[in-house]
Amino acid sequence: MIKAIFFDLDGTLLPMDLNEFISLYLGLLAKYVEPYGYDKKKIVDVLVKGTELMTANDGKKTNYDVFWEYFYSIFGEDKKKDLPVFESFYATEFKKTILSTRPNKYAAEIIDFCKKHFEKTILATNPFFPKVAVETRLSFINLNYDDFDFVTSYENSSCCKPNLMYFRWLLDKFNLKPEEVIMFGNDTNDDASISQLGIKCYIIDNTMINSTKNNYEYEIIKMEDVIPVLKSYL
């Protein structure tokens, strides 16, 4: 019996060209914080390195702490005063990243279906971003935090995909067994790694990132096939 549905966000519920999104995002942020004394190239380098450190996080600290400790080690502890500036960016200027995304006419219907038929609907987005940034991206497809039972962000997470610790943490948090979960993603590495735990994974081919040489198990489907697949588990 399936109890929980895990969804990736970027490239799955929210169609996008990931490289285009990252380029636009970094450019917008660098420009936004430049008036506060941040060199554009240096801030981009720090953001990229900070993301790498979060990816390698071993669970001892939140991703938030891992990122900001590194950030302050580069720019200085006095830059803690600028934290509201970054939070403001994700609630305002970050909205322009919608230009690198596409609408998903199925997203709201899919999540509504899950809420009606399964115990838990979880947004298992890679937790590199603050909650406010996840909220902003969800708004691009007419969804919000309240549409999910849980949403991962850098504040509440201490590891990232494809680290199996991330998926085990979600299983433990909701007392779930692998056979009680389905994962929908678009990355044959980050998302499909969940199959190593015995969890069925579906990869959305509309924006699939086929970046792995691992033999992870997954089934490729189209976005319009998600609800029919879900119905097959009822």
Disulfide bonds with the S-S distance in Angstrom:
none
